[in-house]
């Protein structure tokens, strides 16, 4: 797959986003409210970072071993048109790739993270004043 761009800032990082919503009046065997899932959607991020370390768009940046660590918290910068697509508790698979098949695009591989809190517009990076009008920040925590 070639490079992706939404607006002026490239979005080179493919992720697989599964929105999860609370299903009213449906409980599991332990009394917890059940979350329903929407179909998974391939989206693209402007950047992925861990705390204040910013990575280039290299395939070697996030090794499988690194992403498997349970203490990993990623910050994902997304285009402003996608900020509201993410919400607390959604699942995002990071570190995979997109393949073109006869049935369409397919996301392959990667590891699951959960969106922690709701996205905000405080995008950080080398040029925070430049990023803010273009998108928002989604915090991801490793899903065990």
DSSP file (Angstrom, degrees, kcal/mol; ACC not computed):
  #  RESIDUE AA STRUCTURE BP1 BP2  ACC     N-H-->O    O-->H-N    N-H-->O    O-->H-N    TCO  KAPPA ALPHA  PHI   PSI    X-CA   Y-CA   Z-CA
    1    1 A X              0   0    0      0, 0.0     3,-0.1     0, 0.0    97,-0.1   0.000 360.0 360.0 360.0 140.7    0.0    0.0    0.0
    2    2 A X        -     0   0    0      1,-0.2     2,-0.0     0, 0.0     0, 0.0  -0.170 360.0 -65.7 -80.7 178.6    1.2    3.5   -0.8
    3    3 A X        -     0   0    0      1,-0.1     2,-0.3     7,-0.0    -1,-0.2  -0.330  49.7-142.7 -66.6 148.3    1.5    6.4    1.5
    4    4 A X        -     0   0    0      7,-0.2     7,-2.7    -3,-0.1     2,-0.4  -0.831  16.0-173.5-112.7 151.4   -1.8    7.9    2.8
    5    5 A X  E     -A   10   0A   0     -2,-0.3     2,-0.5     5,-0.3     5,-0.2  -0.985  15.1-174.0-147.4 132.0   -2.6   11.5    3.4
    6    6 A X  E >  S-A    9   0A   0      3,-1.2     3,-0.7    -2,-0.4     2,-0.2  -0.957  75.0 -36.6-121.6 108.9   -5.6   13.3    5.0
    7    7 A X  T 3  S-     0   0    0     -2,-0.5   127,-0.0     1,-0.2    72,-0.0  -0.535 116.8 -29.8  75.0-144.6   -5.1   17.0    4.5
    8    8 A X  T 3  S+     0   0    0     -2,-0.2     2,-0.5    -3,-0.1    -1,-0.2   0.740 120.9  73.6 -83.3 -24.8   -1.5   18.3    4.7
    9    9 A X  E <  S-A    6   0A   0     -3,-0.7    -3,-1.2   125,-0.1    70,-0.0  -0.796  83.3-121.6 -98.6 127.5   -0.1   15.8    7.2
   10   10 A X  E     -A    5   0A   0     -2,-0.5     2,-0.4    -5,-0.2    -5,-0.3  -0.273  12.8-152.7 -62.1 150.3    0.7   12.3    6.0
   11   11 A X        +     0   0    0     -7,-2.7    35,-0.2     1,-0.1    -7,-0.2  -0.731  29.9 157.5-123.2  80.0   -1.0    9.4    7.7
   12   12 A X        +     0   0    0     34,-0.4     2,-0.7    -2,-0.4    34,-0.1   0.583  45.3  87.4 -84.7  -9.6    1.4    6.5    7.2
   13   13 A X  E     -B   45   0B   0     32,-1.9    32,-3.0    -9,-0.1     2,-0.3  -0.799  63.3-154.2-100.0 109.0    0.4    4.2   10.2
   14   14 A X  E     +B   44   0B   0     -2,-0.7    81,-0.5    30,-0.2    82,-0.3  -0.605  18.6 175.0 -78.2 139.3   -2.4    1.7    9.5
   15   15 A X  E     -B   43   0B   0     28,-2.7    28,-2.5    -2,-0.3     2,-0.6  -0.947  30.2-128.0-135.7 158.1   -4.5    0.6   12.5
   16   16 A X  E     -BC  42  93B   0     77,-1.9    77,-2.6    -2,-0.3     2,-0.5  -0.942  27.6-162.1-110.6 113.9   -7.6   -1.5   12.8
   17   17 A X  E     -BC  41  92B   0     24,-3.1    24,-2.8    -2,-0.6     2,-0.5  -0.839  11.7-175.3-104.3 126.3  -10.3    0.3   14.9
   18   18 A X  E     - C   0  91B   0     73,-3.1    73,-2.4    -2,-0.5     2,-0.2  -0.948  18.5-145.9-119.4 108.7  -13.2   -1.6   16.4
   19   19 A X        -     0   0    0     -2,-0.5    19,-2.6    20,-0.4     2,-0.4  -0.524  13.8-160.8 -72.8 137.4  -15.7    0.8   18.1
   20   20 A X  E     -J   37   0C   0     -2,-0.2     2,-0.3    17,-0.2    17,-0.2  -0.982   8.1-173.8-123.5 131.0  -17.3   -0.7   21.2
   21   21 A X  E     -J   36   0C   0     15,-2.2    15,-3.3    -2,-0.4     2,-0.3  -0.906  30.8-105.0-123.8 151.3  -20.5    0.6   22.7
   22   22 A X  E     -J   35   0C   0     -2,-0.3     2,-0.7    13,-0.3    13,-0.2  -0.570  29.7-140.1 -72.9 134.1  -22.4   -0.2   25.9
   23   23 A X  E >   -     0   0C   0     11,-2.7     3,-1.4    -2,-0.3    11,-0.4  -0.873  24.7-121.5 -97.8 117.1  -25.5   -2.3   25.2
   24   24 A X  E 3  S+     0   0C   0     -2,-0.7     3,-0.1     1,-0.2    -1,-0.0  -0.268  85.8   0.3 -60.3 138.2  -28.3   -1.1   27.5
   25   25 A X  E 3  S+     0   0C   0      1,-0.2     2,-0.5     0, 0.0    -1,-0.2   0.701  98.4 119.9  59.1  25.3  -29.8   -3.7   29.9
   26   26 A X  E <   +     0   0C   0     -3,-1.4     8,-2.5     8,-0.2     2,-0.3  -0.984  37.8 177.2-121.2 123.2  -27.5   -6.5   28.8
   27   27 A X  E     -J   33   0C   0     -2,-0.5     6,-0.2     6,-0.2     2,-0.1  -0.910  22.3-130.7-126.1 149.8  -25.3   -8.1   31.5
   28   28 A X    >   -     0   0    0      4,-2.4     3,-1.9    -2,-0.3     6,-0.0  -0.218  47.6 -81.7 -85.8-175.1  -22.9  -11.0   31.5
   29   29 A X  T 3  S+     0   0    0      1,-0.3    -1,-0.1     2,-0.1    -2,-0.0   0.696 130.9  51.7 -62.8 -20.0  -22.8  -13.8   34.1
   30   30 A X  T 3  S-     0   0    0      2,-0.1    -1,-0.3     3,-0.0     3,-0.1   0.367 120.5-104.6 -98.3   3.6  -20.9  -11.5   36.5
   31   31 A X  S <  S+     0   0    0     -3,-1.9     2,-0.3     1,-0.3    -2,-0.1   0.557  73.6 141.8  85.4   8.3  -23.3   -8.6   36.3
   32   32 A X        -     0   0    0      1,-0.1    -4,-2.4     0, 0.0    -1,-0.3  -0.609  59.5-106.9 -82.7 143.7  -21.1   -6.5   34.1
   33   33 A X  E     -J   27   0C   0     -2,-0.3     2,-0.3    -6,-0.2    -6,-0.2  -0.495  38.3-123.7 -67.4 135.6  -22.6   -4.4   31.3
   34   34 A X  E     -     0   0C   0     -8,-2.5   -11,-2.7   -11,-0.4     2,-0.5  -0.596  15.6-142.1 -84.6 140.5  -21.9   -6.0   27.9
   35   35 A X  E     -J   22   0C   0     -2,-0.3   -13,-0.3   -13,-0.2     2,-0.2  -0.893  11.8-147.9-102.3 131.5  -20.2   -4.0   25.2
   36   36 A X  E     -J   21   0C   0    -15,-3.3   -15,-2.2    -2,-0.5     2,-0.4  -0.580  13.3-133.9 -90.3 160.0  -21.3   -4.5   21.6
   37   37 A X  E     -J   20   0C   0    -17,-0.2   -17,-0.2    -2,-0.2     2,-0.2  -0.938   4.5-148.1-120.0 137.9  -18.9   -4.2   18.7
   38   38 A X        -     0   0    0    -19,-2.6     3,-0.1    -2,-0.4     0, 0.0  -0.560  49.2 -76.8 -86.1 163.9  -19.2   -2.4   15.4
   39   39 A X        -     0   0    0     -2,-0.2   -20,-0.4     1,-0.1    -1,-0.1  -0.328  58.1 -98.8 -60.4 145.9  -17.4   -3.9   12.4
   40   40 A X        -     0   0    0    -22,-0.1     2,-0.4    -3,-0.1   -22,-0.2  -0.386  39.0-159.5 -68.5 143.4  -13.7   -3.2   12.4
   41   41 A X  E     -B   17   0B   0    -24,-2.8   -24,-3.1    -2,-0.1     2,-0.5  -0.986  16.7-128.0-128.3 133.6  -12.5   -0.3   10.2
   42   42 A X  E     +B   16   0B   0     -2,-0.4     2,-0.3   -26,-0.2   -26,-0.2  -0.717  38.6 171.3 -79.6 124.2   -9.0    0.3    8.8
   43   43 A X  E     -B   15   0B   0    -28,-2.5   -28,-2.7    -2,-0.5     2,-0.4  -0.783  25.3-129.2-125.8 171.0   -7.9    3.8    9.7
   44   44 A X  E     -B   14   0B   0     -2,-0.3    35,-0.5   -30,-0.2     2,-0.3  -0.986  13.9-149.6-129.6 136.2   -4.6    5.6    9.4
   45   45 A X  E     -B   13   0B   0    -32,-3.0   -32,-1.9    -2,-0.4    33,-0.2  -0.734  15.1-140.9-103.1 150.8   -2.7    7.6   12.1
   46   46 A X  S    S-     0   0    0     31,-3.0   -34,-0.4     1,-0.3     2,-0.3   0.879  84.3 -11.5 -73.4 -39.5   -0.4   10.6   11.6
   47   47 A X  E     -D   77   0B   0     30,-1.2    30,-2.2   -36,-0.1     2,-0.4  -0.992  52.1-149.3-157.5 157.1    2.0    9.3   14.2
   48   48 A X  E     +D   76   0B   0     -2,-0.3     7,-0.7    28,-0.2     2,-0.3  -0.999  28.6 168.9-126.3 132.2    2.5    6.8   17.0
   49   49 A X  E     -DE  75  54B   0     26,-2.2    26,-3.3    -2,-0.4     2,-0.6  -0.964  33.5-135.2-142.7 159.1    4.6    7.7   20.0
   50   50 A X  E >  S-DE  74  53B   0      3,-1.3     3,-2.0    -2,-0.3     2,-0.3  -0.959  75.1 -51.4-116.2 111.6    5.5    6.4   23.4
   51   51 A X  T 3  S-     0   0    0     -2,-0.6    24,-0.1    22,-0.5    -2,-0.0  -0.449 120.7 -22.4  56.9-119.4    5.5    9.2   25.9
   52   52 A X  T 3  S+     0   0    0     -2,-0.3     2,-0.6    -3,-0.1    -1,-0.2   0.230 109.9 105.9-107.2  15.2    7.7   11.9   24.5
   53   53 A X  E <   -E   50   0B   0     -3,-2.0    -3,-1.3    72,-0.0     2,-0.4  -0.849  57.3-155.6 -96.0 121.5    9.8    9.8   22.1
   54   54 A X  E     -E   49   0B   0     -2,-0.6     2,-0.3    -5,-0.2    -5,-0.1  -0.821   5.6-151.3-104.9 136.6    8.7   10.4   18.5
   55   55 A X        -     0   0    0     -7,-0.7    -7,-0.2    -2,-0.4     2,-0.1  -0.726   9.4-127.8-107.9 150.5    9.2    7.7   15.9
   56   56 A X        -     0   0    0     -2,-0.3     2,-1.9     1,-0.1     5,-0.1  -0.339  45.1 -88.4 -82.0 174.5    9.8    8.0   12.1
   57   57 A X  S    S+     0   0    0     -2,-0.1     2,-0.3     4,-0.1    -1,-0.1  -0.392  77.2 142.4 -84.4  61.0    7.7    5.9    9.7
   58   58 A X    >   -     0   0    0     -2,-1.9     3,-0.9     1,-0.1     4,-0.4  -0.793  56.2-138.4-103.4 144.4   10.0    2.9    9.8
   59   59 A X  T 3  S+     0   0    0     -2,-0.3     3,-0.2     1,-0.2    -1,-0.1   0.705 105.5  56.8 -70.2 -18.7    8.8   -0.7    9.8
   60   60 A X  T 3  S+     0   0    0      1,-0.2     3,-0.3     3,-0.1    -1,-0.2   0.509  82.3  89.8 -89.4  -5.5   11.4   -1.5   12.4
   61   61 A X  S <  S+     0   0    0     -3,-0.9     2,-0.8     1,-0.2    -1,-0.2   0.938  91.3  35.0 -60.8 -53.1   10.1    1.1   14.9
   62   62 A X  S    S-     0   0    0     -4,-0.4    -1,-0.2    -3,-0.2     2,-0.0  -0.825  79.6-163.2-108.1  95.4    7.6   -1.1   16.8
   63   63 A X     >  -     0   0    0     -2,-0.8     4,-2.3    -3,-0.3     5,-0.2  -0.349  31.6-113.9 -70.7 159.0    9.0   -4.6   17.1
   64   64 A X  H  > S+     0   0    0      1,-0.2     4,-1.4     2,-0.2    -1,-0.1   0.877 118.3  53.8 -60.0 -38.4    6.5   -7.3   18.0
   65   65 A X  H  4 S+     0   0    0      1,-0.2     4,-0.5     2,-0.2    -1,-0.2   0.895 108.3  49.3 -64.5 -40.4    8.4   -7.8   21.3
   66   66 A X  H >4 S+     0   0    0      1,-0.2     3,-1.3     2,-0.2    -2,-0.2   0.934 110.3  49.5 -64.8 -46.0    8.0   -4.1   22.2
   67   67 A X  H 3< S+     0   0    0     -4,-2.3    -1,-0.2     1,-0.3    -2,-0.2   0.756 102.8  62.7 -67.0 -23.7    4.3   -4.0   21.4
   68   68 A X  T 3< S+     0   0    0     -4,-1.4    -1,-0.3    -5,-0.2    -2,-0.2   0.642  76.7 109.9 -76.3 -13.8    3.7   -7.1   23.5
   69   69 A X    X   -     0   0    0     -3,-1.3     3,-1.0    -4,-0.5    73,-0.1  -0.397  66.0-143.8 -64.3 137.0    4.9   -5.4   26.7
   70   70 A X  T 3  S+     0   0    0      1,-0.2    72,-0.2    -2,-0.1    -1,-0.1   0.650  95.1  61.4 -78.1 -14.1    2.0   -4.7   29.1
   71   71 A X  T 3  S+     0   0    0     70,-0.1     2,-0.4     2,-0.0    -1,-0.2   0.339  76.1 119.9 -93.5   8.5    3.4   -1.4   30.2
   72   72 A X    <   -     0   0    0     -3,-1.0    70,-1.5    -5,-0.1     2,-0.5  -0.596  38.1-177.4 -79.7 127.3    3.3    0.2   26.8
   73   73 A X  E     - F   0 141B   0     -2,-0.4   -22,-0.5    68,-0.2     2,-0.3  -0.987  10.5-163.1-121.5 119.6    1.2    3.3   26.4
   74   74 A X  E     -DF  50 140B   0     66,-2.2    66,-3.2    -2,-0.5     2,-0.5  -0.773  12.5-149.0-103.4 147.1    1.0    4.7   22.9
   75   75 A X  E     -DF  49 139B   0    -26,-3.3   -26,-2.2    -2,-0.3     2,-0.6  -0.977  16.9-164.5-111.8 122.0   -0.1    8.2   21.8
   76   76 A X  E     -DF  48 138B   0     62,-3.3    62,-2.6    -2,-0.5     2,-0.5  -0.930   7.6-151.6-114.1 117.7   -1.7    8.1   18.4
   77   77 A X  E     -DF  47 137B   0    -30,-2.2   -31,-3.0    -2,-0.6   -30,-1.2  -0.770  22.0-175.7 -87.9 127.6   -2.2   11.4   16.5
   78   78 A X  E     - F   0 136B   0     58,-2.7    58,-2.1    -2,-0.5   -33,-0.1  -0.844  31.7 -90.3-123.4 158.9   -5.1   11.2   14.1
   79   79 A X  E >>  - F   0 135B   0    -35,-0.5     3,-2.2    -2,-0.3     4,-0.6  -0.298  40.9-112.2 -63.9 150.5   -6.6   13.5   11.5
   80   80 A X  T 34 S+     0   0    0     54,-2.6     3,-0.5     1,-0.3     4,-0.4   0.767 115.9  62.5 -59.9 -26.6   -9.3   15.9   12.8
   81   81 A X  T 34 S+     0   0    0     53,-0.3    -1,-0.3     1,-0.2    54,-0.1   0.664 109.5  41.3 -72.3 -14.1  -12.0   14.1   10.8
   82   82 A X  T X> S+     0   0    0     -3,-2.2     3,-1.1     1,-0.1     4,-0.7   0.439  84.3  94.8-112.2  -1.4  -11.3   11.0   12.8
   83   83 A X  G >< S+     0   0    0     -4,-0.6     3,-1.0    -3,-0.5    36,-0.3   0.920  89.1  46.8 -57.2 -45.2  -10.9   12.3   16.4
   84   84 A X  G 34 S+     0   0    0     -4,-0.4    -1,-0.3     1,-0.2    -2,-0.1   0.568  96.3  74.6 -76.9  -7.8  -14.6   11.7   17.2
   85   85 A X  G <4 S+     0   0    0     -3,-1.1     2,-0.3   -66,-0.0    -1,-0.2   0.781  89.9  68.2 -72.4 -26.1  -14.5    8.2   15.7
   86   86 A X    <<  +     0   0    0     -3,-1.0    33,-0.4    -4,-0.7     2,-0.3  -0.721  61.7 168.3 -97.5 143.0  -12.6    6.9   18.8
   87   87 A X    >   -     0   0    0     -2,-0.3     3,-2.2    31,-0.1    28,-0.3  -0.973  45.6 -65.1-147.7 165.1  -13.9    6.7   22.3
   88   88 A X  T 3  S+     0   0    0     -2,-0.3    28,-0.2     1,-0.3   -68,-0.1  -0.178 118.7  19.8 -51.2 130.1  -13.0    5.1   25.6
   89   89 A X  T 3  S+     0   0    0     26,-2.5    -1,-0.3     1,-0.3    27,-0.1   0.299  87.1 136.2  92.4  -8.8  -12.9    1.3   25.5
   90   90 A X    <   -     0   0    0     -3,-2.2    25,-2.7    25,-0.1     2,-0.4  -0.327  53.7-122.6 -65.2 154.9  -12.6    1.0   21.8
   91   91 A X  E     -CG  18 114B   0    -73,-2.4   -73,-3.1    23,-0.2     2,-0.4  -0.858  26.6-174.6-101.7 136.5  -10.1   -1.6   20.5
   92   92 A X  E     -CG  17 113B   0     21,-2.9    21,-2.1    -2,-0.4     2,-0.5  -0.993  13.4-150.5-130.7 124.9   -7.2   -0.5   18.2
   93   93 A X  E     -CG  16 112B   0    -77,-2.6   -77,-1.9    -2,-0.4     2,-0.3  -0.854  20.9-174.2 -97.6 127.2   -4.9   -3.0   16.6
   94   94 A X  E     + G   0 111B   0     17,-2.5    17,-2.7    -2,-0.5   -79,-0.1  -0.870  54.3  37.9-120.6 148.9   -1.4   -1.6   16.0
   95   95 A X  S    S+     0   0    0    -81,-0.5    15,-0.4    -2,-0.3    -1,-0.1   0.488  85.5 110.7  94.3   3.7    1.7   -3.0   14.2
   96   96 A X        -     0   0    0     13,-0.3     2,-0.3   -82,-0.3    -1,-0.3  -0.188  58.0-125.3 -94.2-167.8   -0.1   -4.8   11.4
   97   97 A X  E     -K  108   0D   0     11,-2.4    11,-3.2    -3,-0.1     2,-0.5  -0.921  13.7-117.3-137.4 163.8   -0.1   -4.2    7.7
   98   98 A X  E     -K  107   0D   0     -2,-0.3     2,-0.4     9,-0.2     9,-0.2  -0.900  28.8-170.8-106.5 128.6   -2.8   -3.7    5.1
   99   99 A X  E     -K  106   0D   0      7,-3.1     7,-2.7    -2,-0.5     2,-0.6  -0.915  21.1-128.6-118.4 145.6   -3.0   -6.2    2.2
  100  100 A X  E     +K  105   0D   0     -2,-0.4     2,-0.2     5,-0.2     5,-0.2  -0.827  35.2 172.9 -93.2 124.9   -5.1   -5.9   -0.9
  101  101 A X  E >   -K  104   0D   0      3,-2.8     3,-1.0    -2,-0.6     0, 0.0  -0.683  50.0 -97.0-121.2 176.2   -7.2   -9.0   -1.6
  102  102 A X  T 3  S+     0   0    0      1,-0.2     3,-0.1    -2,-0.2    -2,-0.0   0.795 126.5  50.8 -64.2 -27.5   -9.8  -10.0   -4.1
  103  103 A X  T 3  S-     0   0    0      1,-0.3     2,-0.3     0, 0.0    -1,-0.2   0.531 124.3 -95.7 -87.5  -6.9  -12.4   -9.1   -1.4
  104  104 A X  E <  S-K  101   0D   0     -3,-1.0    -3,-2.8     2,-0.0    -1,-0.3  -0.898  72.6  -9.9 127.5-158.3  -10.9   -5.7   -0.7
  105  105 A X  E     -K  100   0D   0     -2,-0.3     2,-0.4    -5,-0.2    -5,-0.2  -0.547  58.8-168.6 -80.1 142.1   -8.4   -4.4    1.9
  106  106 A X  E     -K   99   0D   0     -7,-2.7    -7,-3.1    -2,-0.2     2,-0.5  -0.998  17.3-137.5-134.1 133.6   -7.5   -6.7    4.8
  107  107 A X  E     -K   98   0D   0     -2,-0.4     2,-0.4    -9,-0.2    -9,-0.2  -0.798  25.8-165.6 -90.9 128.6   -5.6   -5.8    8.0
  108  108 A X  E     -K   97   0D   0    -11,-3.2   -11,-2.4    -2,-0.5    -2,-0.0  -0.954  42.3 -19.2-122.6 131.9   -3.1   -8.5    8.9
  109  109 A X        +     0   0    0     -2,-0.4   -13,-0.3   -13,-0.2     2,-0.1  -0.225  68.6 122.9  78.0-165.1   -1.2   -9.0   12.2
  110  110 A X        -     0   0    0    -15,-0.4     2,-0.3   -14,-0.1   -15,-0.2  -0.218  55.0 -89.7  96.1 172.8   -0.7   -6.5   14.9
  111  111 A X  E     -G   94   0B   0    -17,-2.7   -17,-2.5    -2,-0.1     2,-0.2  -0.941  37.2-108.3-128.0 149.1   -1.5   -6.4   18.6
  112  112 A X  E     +G   93   0B   0     -2,-0.3    31,-2.1   -19,-0.2     2,-0.3  -0.534  33.3 174.9 -85.3 139.0   -4.5   -5.1   20.4
  113  113 A X  E     -GH  92 142B   0    -21,-2.1   -21,-2.9    29,-0.2     2,-0.4  -0.922  23.0-131.2-129.9 157.1   -4.7   -1.9   22.5
  114  114 A X  E     -GH  91 141B   0     27,-3.1    27,-2.7    -2,-0.3     2,-0.4  -0.906  25.2-113.3-109.8 142.0   -7.7   -0.2   24.2
  115  115 A X  E     - H   0 140B   0    -25,-2.7   -26,-2.5    -2,-0.4     2,-0.7  -0.598  29.8-150.1 -69.6 126.2   -8.5    3.5   23.9
  116  116 A X        -     0   0    0     23,-2.9    23,-0.4    -2,-0.4   -28,-0.1  -0.878  60.3 -25.6-104.2 105.9   -7.9    5.0   27.4
  117  117 A X  S    S-     0   0    0     -2,-0.7     2,-0.3    21,-0.1   -28,-0.1  -0.129  99.0 -51.9  79.7 176.1  -10.2    8.0   27.9
  118  118 A X        -     0   0    0    -31,-0.1   -31,-0.1     1,-0.1   -34,-0.1  -0.647  63.3-100.6 -89.0 145.9  -11.7   10.1   25.1
  119  119 A X        -     0   0    0    -33,-0.4     2,-0.3   -36,-0.3    19,-0.2  -0.184  41.0-165.4 -59.2 155.1   -9.4   11.6   22.4
  120  120 A X  B     -I  137   0B   0     17,-1.9    17,-3.1     2,-0.0    -1,-0.1  -0.840  31.2-113.9-136.4 175.7   -8.5   15.3   22.8
  121  121 A X  S    S+     0   0    0     -2,-0.3     2,-1.7    15,-0.3    14,-0.2   0.268  79.9 109.1 -97.3  12.5   -7.0   18.0   20.6
  122  122 A X        +     0   0    0     15,-0.2     2,-0.3     9,-0.0    -1,-0.1  -0.482  49.2 178.9 -88.5  69.2   -3.8   18.4   22.6
  123  123 A X        -     0   0    0     -2,-1.7     2,-0.3    12,-0.3     9,-0.2  -0.544   8.6-162.1 -71.9 128.1   -1.6   16.8   19.9
  124  124 A X        +     0   0    0     -2,-0.3     2,-0.3     7,-0.1     3,-0.1  -0.724  31.1 108.4-107.6 163.1    2.0   16.8   21.0
  125  125 A X  S >  S-     0   0    0     -2,-0.3     3,-0.8     1,-0.1     6,-0.0  -0.959  83.0 -49.2 158.9-170.9    5.1   16.4   18.8
  126  126 A X  T 3  S+     0   0    0     -2,-0.3     2,-0.2     1,-0.3    -1,-0.1   0.794 137.0  28.2 -62.6 -27.0    8.0   18.3   17.4
  127  127 A X  T >> S+     0   0    0      1,-0.1     4,-1.9    -3,-0.1     3,-1.1  -0.557  70.2 166.1-132.3  69.4    5.6   21.1   16.2
  128  128 A X  H <> S+     0   0    0     -3,-0.8     4,-2.1     1,-0.3    -5,-0.2   0.845  77.3  54.5 -59.1 -36.5    2.6   21.1   18.6
  129  129 A X  H 34 S+     0   0    0      1,-0.2     4,-0.5     2,-0.2    -1,-0.3   0.799 111.0  47.4 -68.4 -24.8    1.2   24.5   17.4
  130  130 A X  H <4 S+     0   0    0     -3,-1.1     4,-0.3     2,-0.1    -2,-0.2   0.853 112.8  47.8 -80.3 -36.8    1.2   23.1   13.8
  131  131 A X  H >X S+     0   0    0     -4,-1.9     3,-2.4     1,-0.2     4,-1.1   0.876  92.8  76.5 -72.0 -38.6   -0.5   19.8   14.7
  132  132 A X  G >< S+     0   0    0     -4,-2.1     3,-0.6     1,-0.3    -1,-0.2   0.824  94.8  46.7 -50.4 -46.8   -3.4   21.2   16.8
  133  133 A X  G 34 S+     0   0    0     -4,-0.5    -1,-0.3     1,-0.2    -2,-0.1   0.680 113.8  52.0 -69.7 -12.4   -5.6   22.5   14.0
  134  134 A X  G <4 S-     0   0    0     -3,-2.4   -54,-2.6    -4,-0.3     2,-0.3   0.642 117.6 -34.0-100.4 -15.4   -5.1   19.3   12.0
  135  135 A X  E <<  -F   79   0B   0     -4,-1.1   -12,-0.3    -3,-0.6     2,-0.3  -0.898  53.7 -99.0-173.6-159.2   -6.0   16.5   14.4
  136  136 A X  E     -F   78   0B   0    -58,-2.1   -58,-2.7    -2,-0.3     2,-0.4  -0.880  28.2-104.9-146.2 174.1   -6.2   15.0   17.9
  137  137 A X  E     -FI  77 120B   0    -17,-3.1   -17,-1.9    -2,-0.3     2,-0.5  -0.901  21.4-166.8-112.7 132.6   -4.5   12.6   20.3
  138  138 A X  E     -F   76   0B   0    -62,-2.6   -62,-3.3    -2,-0.4     2,-0.5  -0.980  14.4-145.1-116.2 126.3   -5.7    9.1   21.2
  139  139 A X  E     -F   75   0B   0     -2,-0.5   -23,-2.9   -23,-0.4     2,-0.4  -0.800  16.8-165.9 -93.5 130.8   -4.1    7.3   24.2
  140  140 A X  E     -FH  74 115B   0    -66,-3.2   -66,-2.2    -2,-0.5     2,-0.4  -0.955   6.2-164.1-120.6 133.8   -3.8    3.6   23.8
  141  141 A X  E     -FH  73 114B   0    -27,-2.7   -27,-3.1    -2,-0.4   -68,-0.2  -0.930  35.3 -97.9-115.1 143.5   -3.0    1.0   26.5
  142  142 A X  E     - H   0 113B   0    -70,-1.5     2,-0.6    -2,-0.4   -29,-0.2  -0.318  32.5-137.2 -61.0 132.8   -1.9   -2.5   25.9
  143  143 A X              0   0    0    -31,-2.1   -31,-0.2     1,-0.1    -1,-0.1  -0.833 360.0 360.0 -92.8 122.4   -4.7   -5.1   26.0
  144  144 A X              0   0    0     -2,-0.6    -1,-0.1   -74,-0.1   -31,-0.1   0.471 360.0 360.0 -79.2 360.0   -3.6   -8.2   27.9
